[in-house]
Amino acid sequence: MNELKQRIHDLLERMNERVYGKEHVIALSLLSAIAGESIFLLGPPGVAKSMVARRLKLAFRGGSSFDYLMSRFSTPDEIFGPVSISKLKDNDTYERQTEGYLPTADVVFLDEIWKAGPAIQNALLTVINEKTYRNGRGTVQIPLKGLIAASNELPAAGQGLEALWDRFLLRLWVTGITDLADFDRMIASADDTEPKITKELQITEEEYNAWQRQISEVKIHYSIFEVIHLLKEKIEDYNRTTQNAESGEHLLYVSDRRWKKLIKLLRTSAFLNGEDTIRLSDCLLLAHGLWDCLPQVDTVNEMVLSAIRQSAEGYLLNVQGVRQEIQALKDELSTTAALNEAQDPALKIIDSYYYQIDKVRMAERLLLFASDYQALDRTGKLFYLHKDKYKSKCFILKRYDLSMRGKVPQNKIYSLRKGKRSVFINDYEYPLVCVPDCTPLPPSAGKNAEELIEERFQKAEELASRVEDGCQSFYETEKTYAEHHLFLNAEERKALAEMLKHQQTTVAYCRNELNELRHAYRKENEEYPSEGTEGNLFG
């Protein structure tokens, strides 16, 4: 497999000799041809669209090519060959002489494709998709490997061109040379000859057919299916928003046939890059096959990168699982102690609103609002002792706030925490009055709070460790694969590297957040120990 990748790498280097700024276009043209698909180049005149087709022909040993500049006056004879007069005269058979025309070519270039008439367009549908051409009474299989079409415009709406447009799997916007150094080399070059490619690098017909079988065996990891599922959802959301906005923008339409062909393209990419399974880096190529008009290009790029990131974080690395576990731990710490007491029927309700605190050394009953008890947590909240004039022989512990400063004596202010059917008053534990013969707390509820929290910490930390290990391995492998990928350009490699770096940062952030929670919990335990001793505060 590595030998094949090196060979394709060397082949692309030869094909790109004296090519400036179009290396990525040539690489994707070769990829689409090996996948048996077609490619559409959109761009102004004079940006080397036809040169791409000439270079692609050189990749195939003994390969033949056909190119034609379409006009609204072009006839099927000019594309598919003239009608054989002898066969029409002698056998009454309407059959074309196809030698030297499109049906016998390995690589085809059709410029100004949208100017072709309906007869040519209809014949191209089966040529591109099924690689067949109906000639006379029979249908022949054609050797076509790659068809490159070009135009300086997109197909006009309402002209019946949708089916032909859908046949072009890859769509590339081709511009002039943007790098100034490349531009200087191009205008200074006096050598316009085609490169010489050795037979050892060229692809034979036997190899091409064998590769098709091997490509079909490339595996699809579930993370790739997840990318496709996420993309379908994003496209639906985009179309829904576009329709609601009534902005006149084009909707994104991706047929089932197109999705299937895109998967084959990804398989081909993985195969030529020496892999037996599609990788997430290969999925960046999807962006070239999903847009319908130029304003959608950036949106589609964002969709693809976002879907890859979500698939990696959610399914492949389970970063989302770590986030959820940390949030669950936060929730547990914030309620600490939800030990099945929140709605505990064993706690006896006094006068409709209160719980009674037992075993206090005072002649009066000591009450606490049930709602205040449920709101208690591990951090401790301030209450003050209040004598209720409407309830004889009762004191009530009520919530204290700063507005009462100076009105309540300091010796009547207490810190309360929640216990197990009990309340801690200044760190002394007092039981609450329960109904007679109540059901004991279940084992899980009676379990030491620190043990429960510790279990949650261990679970979160073990998951974080697994994700850290997986993220590091994924980062190193995917980064290396993307850096040496045959069909990604510099921008795509940079975008993937940033995504990988973001994932590492996210995992590191989760680890830091977990460490901070652990530290805060330990400090809290030092300040508020869980064990208390009954004492005489009210005697």
C-alpha positions as CSV (number, residue, x, y, z in Angstrom):
1,M,0.0,0.0,0.0
2,N,2.9,2.4,0.8
3,E,4.5,1.6,-2.5
4,L,1.2,2.6,-4.3
5,K,1.1,5.9,-2.4
6,Q,4.7,6.7,-3.3
7,R,3.9,5.8,-6.9
8,I,0.9,8.1,-7.0
9,H,2.9,10.8,-5.3
10,D,5.6,10.5,-7.9
11,L,3.0,10.5,-10.7
12,L,1.5,13.7,-9.5
13,E,4.9,15.3,-9.3
14,R,5.5,14.5,-12.9
15,M,2.0,15.7,-14.0
16,N,2.6,19.0,-12.1
17,E,5.9,19.8,-13.8
18,R,5.8,23.4,-14.9
19,V,2.3,23.8,-13.4
20,Y,1.8,26.8,-11.2
21,G,-1.1,27.1,-8.7
22,K,-3.1,24.2,-10.2
23,E,-1.5,21.3,-8.4
24,H,-4.5,20.7,-6.3
25,V,-6.9,20.8,-9.3
26,I,-4.7,18.2,-11.1
27,A,-4.6,16.0,-8.0
28,L,-8.4,16.0,-7.6
29,S,-8.8,15.3,-11.3
30,L,-6.6,12.2,-11.0
31,L,-8.5,11.1,-7.9
32,S,-11.9,11.5,-9.6
33,A,-10.7,9.7,-12.7
34,I,-9.4,6.7,-10.7
35,A,-12.7,6.7,-8.8
36,G,-14.4,6.6,-12.3
37,E,-16.1,10.0,-11.7
38,S,-16.4,13.3,-13.5
39,I,-15.3,16.8,-12.4
40,F,-16.5,20.3,-13.3
41,L,-14.1,23.3,-13.4
42,L,-15.7,26.7,-13.0
43,G,-13.6,29.7,-13.9
44,P,-12.8,32.5,-16.3
45,P,-11.0,31.9,-19.6
46,G,-7.2,31.5,-19.5
47,V,-6.8,29.8,-16.1
48,A,-5.5,26.5,-17.5
49,K,-8.7,24.4,-17.3
50,S,-7.9,22.6,-20.6
51,M,-4.3,22.0,-19.4
52,V,-5.6,19.9,-16.5
53,A,-7.3,17.5,-19.0
54,R,-4.1,17.2,-21.1
55,R,-2.1,16.4,-18.0
56,L,-4.7,13.9,-16.8
57,K,-4.4,11.9,-20.1
58,L,-0.7,11.4,-19.4
59,A,-1.5,9.4,-16.2
60,F,-2.8,6.4,-18.2
61,R,-0.6,4.2,-20.3
62,G,-1.7,4.2,-23.9
63,G,-4.6,6.5,-22.9
64,S,-6.5,8.4,-25.5
65,S,-8.3,11.7,-25.1
66,F,-11.0,13.7,-26.7
67,D,-11.6,17.4,-26.2
68,Y,-14.1,19.8,-27.7
69,L,-15.3,23.4,-27.3
70,M,-19.1,23.3,-27.2
71,S,-21.4,25.9,-28.8
72,R,-25.1,26.1,-29.2
73,F,-24.5,24.9,-32.8
74,S,-22.6,21.7,-31.8
75,T,-24.1,18.5,-33.1
76,P,-23.8,14.9,-31.8
77,D,-21.7,14.0,-34.8
78,E,-19.0,16.3,-33.5
79,I,-18.9,14.6,-30.1
80,F,-19.8,11.0,-30.7
81,G,-18.7,10.6,-34.3
82,P,-20.4,10.8,-37.7
83,V,-23.1,8.4,-38.9
84,S,-21.7,5.5,-40.9
85,I,-23.1,6.0,-44.4
86,S,-22.2,2.5,-45.5
87,K,-24.0,0.8,-42.7
88,L,-27.0,3.1,-43.1
89,K,-27.1,2.3,-46.9
90,D,-26.2,-1.4,-46.8
91,N,-27.8,-2.5,-43.5
92,D,-30.3,0.2,-42.8
93,T,-28.5,0.7,-39.5
94,Y,-28.1,4.2,-37.9
95,E,-24.7,3.7,-36.3
96,R,-21.9,6.1,-35.7
97,Q,-18.2,5.8,-36.5
98,T,-16.9,6.5,-32.9
99,E,-13.2,5.9,-33.4
100,G,-11.3,9.1,-32.3
101,Y,-14.4,10.5,-30.6
102,L,-15.7,10.6,-27.1
103,P,-16.9,6.9,-26.9
104,T,-13.4,5.6,-27.4
105,A,-11.5,8.0,-25.2
106,D,-10.1,7.4,-21.7
107,V,-10.1,11.1,-20.8
108,V,-12.6,13.6,-22.1
109,F,-12.6,17.4,-21.8
110,L,-15.7,19.3,-22.8
111,D,-15.4,23.1,-22.6
112,E,-18.4,25.4,-22.3
113,I,-20.5,22.3,-21.4
114,W,-23.8,24.2,-20.8
115,K,-23.9,25.4,-24.4
116,A,-24.4,21.8,-25.7
117,G,-27.8,21.0,-27.1
118,P,-30.4,18.6,-25.5
119,A,-29.3,15.7,-27.8
120,I,-25.7,15.9,-26.6
121,Q,-26.7,16.5,-22.9
122,N,-29.1,13.4,-22.9
123,A,-26.4,11.1,-24.3
124,L,-23.9,12.4,-21.7
125,L,-26.1,11.3,-18.8
126,T,-25.5,7.6,-19.4
127,V,-21.9,8.3,-20.6
128,I,-21.0,9.8,-17.3
129,N,-23.0,7.7,-15.0
130,E,-23.0,4.2,-16.5
131,K,-20.0,4.5,-18.8
132,T,-22.2,3.3,-21.7
133,Y,-23.1,4.7,-25.1
134,R,-26.1,3.7,-27.2
135,N,-24.9,3.3,-30.8
136,G,-27.5,2.2,-33.2
137,R,-29.4,-0.8,-31.9
138,G,-26.8,-1.7,-29.3
139,T,-25.2,-0.3,-26.2
140,V,-21.5,-0.3,-25.8
141,Q,-19.3,-0.1,-22.7
142,I,-16.9,2.8,-23.1
143,P,-13.3,3.1,-21.7
144,L,-14.0,6.5,-20.1
145,K,-12.2,7.0,-16.8
146,G,-12.5,10.7,-16.3
147,L,-14.6,13.4,-17.9
148,I,-13.6,17.0,-17.2
149,A,-16.1,19.7,-18.1
150,A,-15.5,23.4,-17.9
151,S,-17.4,26.7,-18.1
152,N,-17.2,30.2,-16.9
153,E,-20.7,30.0,-15.6
154,L,-23.0,27.6,-13.7
155,P,-26.0,25.9,-15.4
156,A,-28.9,28.3,-15.8
157,A,-32.0,27.5,-13.7
158,G,-35.1,26.2,-15.5
159,Q,-33.2,24.9,-18.6
160,G,-33.4,21.2,-17.7
161,L,-29.7,21.0,-16.8
162,E,-30.2,19.7,-13.2
163,A,-29.6,16.0,-14.1
164,L,-26.4,16.7,-16.0
165,W,-25.1,19.0,-13.3
166,D,-25.7,16.3,-10.7
167,R,-23.5,13.9,-12.7
168,F,-20.4,16.0,-11.9
169,L,-19.3,14.7,-8.6
170,L,-16.5,17.2,-7.9
171,R,-16.9,20.9,-8.5
172,L,-13.9,23.2,-8.3
173,W,-13.6,27.0,-8.6
174,V,-10.5,27.7,-10.7
175,T,-8.9,31.1,-10.7
176,G,-5.7,32.7,-11.9
177,I,-2.4,32.3,-10.1
178,T,-2.6,34.0,-6.8
179,D,1.0,33.4,-5.5
180,L,3.3,36.1,-6.9
181,A,6.3,33.8,-7.0
182,D,4.3,31.2,-9.0
183,F,3.1,33.9,-11.3
184,D,6.6,35.2,-12.0
185,R,7.8,31.6,-12.7
186,M,4.9,31.1,-15.1
187,I,5.4,34.2,-17.2
188,A,9.2,33.6,-17.2
189,S,8.9,30.0,-18.4
190,A,9.7,29.4,-22.0
191,D,9.0,25.6,-21.9
192,D,5.4,24.7,-22.7
193,T,6.0,21.1,-23.6
194,E,4.1,18.3,-21.8
195,P,6.1,16.4,-19.2
196,K,7.5,12.9,-19.9
197,I,6.0,10.3,-17.6
198,T,7.7,6.9,-17.5
199,K,5.7,3.8,-18.2
200,E,6.4,2.6,-14.7
201,L,4.4,5.4,-13.2
202,Q,1.6,5.3,-15.7
203,I,-1.6,3.4,-14.9
204,T,-2.4,0.4,-17.1
205,E,-5.9,-0.8,-17.9
206,E,-5.3,-4.0,-15.9
207,E,-4.2,-2.0,-12.8
208,Y,-7.1,0.3,-13.1
209,N,-9.6,-2.5,-13.1
210,A,-7.8,-4.3,-10.2
211,W,-7.9,-1.1,-8.2
212,Q,-11.6,-0.8,-8.6
213,R,-12.1,-4.1,-6.9
214,Q,-9.7,-3.2,-4.1
215,I,-11.3,0.2,-3.6
216,S,-14.7,-1.4,-3.1
217,E,-13.1,-3.4,-0.1
218,V,-12.0,-0.2,1.7
219,K,-13.8,-0.2,5.1
220,I,-16.0,2.6,6.4
221,H,-15.7,3.3,10.1
222,Y,-18.8,4.3,11.9
223,S,-17.3,7.7,12.6
224,I,-17.5,8.3,8.8
225,F,-21.2,7.4,8.8
226,E,-21.6,9.9,11.6
227,V,-20.0,12.6,9.5
228,I,-22.5,11.9,6.7
229,H,-25.5,11.9,9.1
230,L,-24.4,15.2,10.6
231,L,-23.9,16.7,7.2
232,K,-27.4,15.7,6.1
233,E,-28.8,17.4,9.2
234,K,-26.8,20.5,8.6
235,I,-28.0,20.7,5.0
236,E,-31.6,20.2,6.1
237,D,-31.2,23.1,8.6
238,Y,-29.6,25.3,5.9
239,N,-32.4,24.6,3.5
240,R,-35.0,25.3,6.1
241,T,-33.4,28.6,7.1
242,T,-33.0,29.6,3.4
243,Q,-36.6,28.8,2.7
244,N,-37.8,30.8,5.7
245,A,-35.6,33.7,4.9
246,E,-37.0,34.0,1.3
247,S,-33.7,35.4,0.3
248,G,-33.6,33.9,-3.2
249,E,-30.6,31.8,-2.3
250,H,-30.1,28.4,-3.8
251,L,-31.0,25.3,-1.7
252,L,-28.5,22.6,-1.2
253,Y,-29.6,19.4,-3.0
254,V,-27.6,16.2,-2.6
255,S,-29.1,13.1,-4.2
256,D,-28.8,9.6,-2.8
257,R,-26.8,8.6,-5.8
258,R,-24.4,11.5,-5.1
259,W,-23.9,10.4,-1.5
260,K,-23.0,6.9,-2.7
261,K,-20.5,8.2,-5.2
262,L,-19.0,10.5,-2.7
263,I,-18.3,7.5,-0.4
264,K,-16.6,5.8,-3.3
265,L,-14.5,8.9,-3.8
266,L,-13.5,8.7,-0.1
267,R,-12.7,5.0,-0.5
268,T,-10.5,5.8,-3.4
269,S,-8.7,8.6,-1.5
270,A,-8.0,6.3,1.4
271,F,-6.8,3.5,-0.9
272,L,-4.4,5.7,-2.8
273,N,-3.1,7.1,0.5
274,G,-2.2,3.6,1.6
275,E,-5.1,3.0,4.0
276,D,-7.7,0.1,4.2
277,T,-10.2,2.3,6.0
278,I,-11.6,5.8,5.3
279,R,-10.1,8.4,7.7
280,L,-11.6,11.6,8.9
281,S,-9.1,13.6,6.9
282,D,-10.5,12.1,3.7
283,C,-13.9,13.6,4.6
284,L,-12.5,17.1,3.9
285,L,-12.9,16.2,0.2
286,L,-16.7,16.1,0.7
287,A,-16.7,19.9,0.5
288,H,-15.9,19.8,-3.2
289,G,-19.0,17.7,-3.9
290,L,-21.8,19.4,-2.0
291,W,-22.1,23.0,-3.2
292,D,-24.4,24.2,-6.0
293,C,-23.4,27.9,-6.3
294,L,-20.3,29.9,-5.3
295,P,-21.9,31.7,-2.3
296,Q,-22.4,28.2,-0.7
297,V,-18.7,27.2,-0.9
298,D,-17.7,28.7,2.4
299,T,-20.8,27.5,4.1
300,V,-20.2,24.0,2.9
301,N,-16.6,24.1,4.0
302,E,-17.7,25.1,7.5
303,M,-20.4,22.3,7.5
304,V,-17.9,19.6,6.6
305,L,-15.3,20.7,9.2
306,S,-17.9,21.0,11.9
307,A,-19.3,17.5,11.1
308,I,-15.8,16.0,11.2
309,R,-15.1,17.8,14.6
310,Q,-18.4,16.6,16.1
311,S,-17.9,13.1,14.9
312,A,-14.4,12.9,16.4
313,E,-15.4,14.5,19.7
314,G,-18.7,12.7,20.1
315,Y,-18.1,9.2,18.7
316,L,-14.4,8.6,18.1
317,L,-12.9,10.3,21.2
318,N,-16.0,10.7,23.4
319,V,-15.0,14.2,24.5
320,Q,-18.7,14.9,24.8
321,G,-18.9,12.0,27.3
322,V,-16.3,13.6,29.5
323,R,-18.1,16.9,29.4
324,Q,-21.4,15.2,30.4
325,E,-19.7,13.3,33.2
326,I,-18.1,16.5,34.6
327,Q,-21.5,18.3,34.4
328,A,-23.1,15.4,36.3
329,L,-20.4,15.6,38.9
330,K,-21.0,19.4,39.2
331,D,-24.7,18.7,39.6
332,E,-24.1,16.1,42.3
333,L,-21.7,18.4,44.2
334,S,-24.1,21.3,44.0
335,T,-26.9,19.2,45.6
336,T,-24.6,17.1,47.6
337,A,-26.3,15.2,49.2
338,A,-29.2,14.2,47.6
339,L,-29.4,11.1,49.6
340,N,-33.0,10.3,48.8
341,E,-34.1,12.9,51.4
342,A,-35.5,15.4,49.1
343,Q,-38.9,13.8,49.1
344,D,-38.4,11.4,52.0
345,P,-41.8,10.3,53.3
346,A,-40.3,9.1,56.6
347,L,-39.7,12.7,57.7
348,K,-42.7,13.8,59.8
349,I,-44.4,17.0,58.8
350,I,-45.4,19.3,61.7
351,D,-48.2,21.7,61.3
352,S,-48.2,21.4,57.5
353,Y,-44.9,23.3,57.0
354,Y,-42.2,22.2,59.4
355,Y,-39.7,19.4,60.4
356,Q,-39.0,19.0,64.1
357,I,-35.4,18.8,65.2
358,D,-35.1,16.2,67.9
359,K,-32.8,15.7,70.9
360,V,-32.2,19.4,71.6
361,R,-31.9,20.4,75.2
362,M,-34.6,23.0,75.4
363,A,-38.1,22.9,76.8
364,E,-39.7,24.1,73.6
365,R,-39.9,22.3,70.3
366,L,-37.4,23.4,67.7
367,L,-38.8,23.6,64.2
368,L,-37.4,24.2,60.7
369,F,-39.3,24.9,57.6
370,A,-39.3,21.8,55.4
371,S,-38.5,23.9,52.3
372,D,-35.5,25.4,54.1
373,Y,-34.3,22.0,55.0
374,Q,-34.5,20.8,51.4
375,A,-32.5,23.8,50.3
376,L,-29.6,23.1,52.6
377,D,-26.3,21.9,51.1
378,R,-22.7,21.1,52.2
379,T,-21.5,24.7,52.3
380,G,-23.6,25.7,55.3
381,K,-26.3,28.5,55.5
382,L,-27.0,30.9,58.3
383,F,-30.2,30.7,60.3
384,Y,-31.4,32.6,63.4
385,L,-33.5,31.4,66.4
386,H,-36.9,32.9,66.3
387,K,-39.7,32.8,68.9
388,D,-43.0,32.5,67.2
389,K,-45.7,34.3,69.1
390,Y,-48.4,32.3,67.4
391,K,-47.0,28.9,68.2
392,S,-46.8,28.2,71.9
393,K,-43.7,26.4,73.2
394,C,-41.9,26.6,69.9
395,F,-38.8,28.1,68.5
396,I,-38.2,28.2,64.7
397,L,-34.9,28.4,62.9
398,K,-35.4,30.9,60.0
399,R,-33.1,32.0,57.2
400,Y,-30.8,34.9,58.1
401,D,-29.7,37.6,55.7
402,L,-27.6,40.7,56.0
403,S,-30.6,43.0,56.3
404,M,-31.0,41.5,59.8
405,R,-27.6,42.6,61.0
406,G,-27.9,44.4,64.3
407,K,-31.4,43.2,64.8
408,V,-30.5,39.6,65.7
409,P,-28.0,38.8,68.5
410,Q,-24.9,37.0,67.4
411,N,-25.5,34.2,69.8
412,K,-28.8,33.4,68.1
413,I,-27.2,32.9,64.6
414,Y,-26.3,29.4,63.6
415,S,-24.8,27.6,60.6
416,L,-26.9,24.7,59.3
417,R,-26.0,21.9,56.9
418,K,-28.0,18.9,55.6
419,G,-27.5,15.4,57.0
420,K,-29.1,12.0,56.6
421,R,-32.6,12.6,58.0
422,S,-30.8,15.1,60.2
423,V,-29.4,18.6,60.4
424,F,-26.0,19.8,61.4
425,I,-26.2,22.9,63.6
426,N,-22.8,24.5,64.0
427,D,-21.4,21.1,63.0
428,Y,-23.3,19.2,65.7
429,E,-25.7,16.7,64.2
430,Y,-29.4,16.5,65.4
431,P,-31.9,14.0,64.0
432,L,-35.2,15.0,62.6
433,V,-38.4,13.5,64.0
434,C,-39.6,10.7,61.7
435,V,-42.9,8.9,61.5
436,P,-43.2,5.8,63.7
437,D,-41.9,2.6,62.1
438,C,-40.7,4.4,59.0
439,T,-38.7,2.6,56.3
440,P,-34.9,2.8,56.9
441,L,-32.9,4.7,54.4
442,P,-31.9,2.4,51.5
443,P,-28.3,1.3,51.4
444,S,-27.4,3.7,48.6
445,A,-29.0,6.6,50.5
446,G,-27.3,5.6,53.6
447,K,-23.9,5.4,51.9
448,N,-21.4,7.9,53.1
449,A,-21.6,11.0,51.0
450,E,-17.9,11.2,50.5
451,E,-17.9,7.7,49.1
452,L,-20.6,8.5,46.6
453,I,-18.8,11.6,45.5
454,E,-15.4,9.8,45.3
455,E,-17.0,7.1,43.1
456,R,-18.2,9.9,40.7
457,F,-14.7,11.5,40.7
458,Q,-13.0,8.2,39.9
459,K,-15.5,7.5,37.1
460,A,-14.9,10.9,35.6
461,E,-11.1,10.7,35.9
462,E,-10.9,7.2,34.4
463,L,-13.0,8.4,31.5
464,A,-10.9,11.5,31.1
465,S,-7.7,9.4,31.1
466,R,-9.1,7.1,28.4
467,V,-10.1,10.1,26.3
468,E,-6.7,11.8,26.8
469,D,-4.9,8.6,25.6
470,G,-7.2,8.3,22.6
471,C,-6.9,12.0,21.8
472,Q,-3.1,11.9,21.8
473,S,-3.0,8.8,19.6
474,F,-5.7,10.2,17.2
475,Y,-3.9,13.5,17.0
476,E,-0.5,12.0,16.1
477,T,-2.0,9.5,13.6
478,E,-4.4,11.9,11.9
479,K,-1.9,14.8,11.8
480,T,0.7,12.7,10.1
481,Y,-1.9,11.3,7.6
482,A,-3.2,14.8,6.7
483,E,0.3,16.2,6.3
484,H,1.2,13.6,3.7
485,H,-2.3,13.4,2.1
486,L,-2.1,13.3,-1.7
487,F,-5.3,15.2,-2.4
488,L,-5.6,17.9,0.3
489,N,-4.4,21.4,-0.3
490,A,-2.6,23.6,2.2
491,E,-5.7,25.3,3.5
492,E,-7.4,22.0,4.2
493,R,-4.4,20.6,6.0
494,K,-4.2,23.8,8.1
495,A,-8.0,23.6,8.9
496,L,-7.6,20.0,10.0
497,A,-4.5,20.8,12.1
498,E,-6.4,23.6,13.9
499,M,-9.3,21.2,14.6
500,L,-6.9,18.6,16.0
501,K,-5.3,21.3,18.2
502,H,-8.7,22.5,19.4
503,Q,-9.6,18.9,20.4
504,Q,-6.4,18.6,22.4
505,T,-7.1,21.9,24.1
506,T,-10.7,20.8,24.9
507,V,-9.5,17.6,26.5
508,A,-6.9,19.5,28.5
509,Y,-9.5,22.0,29.6
510,C,-11.7,19.1,30.8
511,R,-8.8,17.7,32.8
512,N,-8.1,21.1,34.4
513,E,-11.8,21.5,35.2
514,L,-11.9,18.1,36.8
515,N,-8.7,18.9,38.8
516,E,-10.3,22.2,40.0
517,L,-13.4,20.4,41.1
518,R,-11.4,17.8,43.0
519,H,-9.4,20.6,44.7
520,A,-12.5,22.6,45.6
521,Y,-14.2,19.5,47.0
522,R,-11.2,18.7,49.2
523,K,-11.0,22.2,50.5
524,E,-14.7,22.1,51.2
525,N,-14.4,18.9,53.2
526,E,-11.6,20.5,55.3
527,E,-13.9,23.4,56.1
528,Y,-17.1,21.3,56.5
529,P,-16.3,17.9,57.9
530,S,-19.1,15.4,57.4
531,E,-19.0,13.9,60.8
532,G,-20.6,15.8,63.7
533,T,-21.2,15.2,67.3
534,E,-24.4,15.8,69.2
535,G,-24.0,18.7,71.5
536,N,-25.9,21.0,73.8
537,L,-26.5,24.3,72.0
538,F,-29.8,25.1,73.4
539,G,-29.5,24.0,77.0
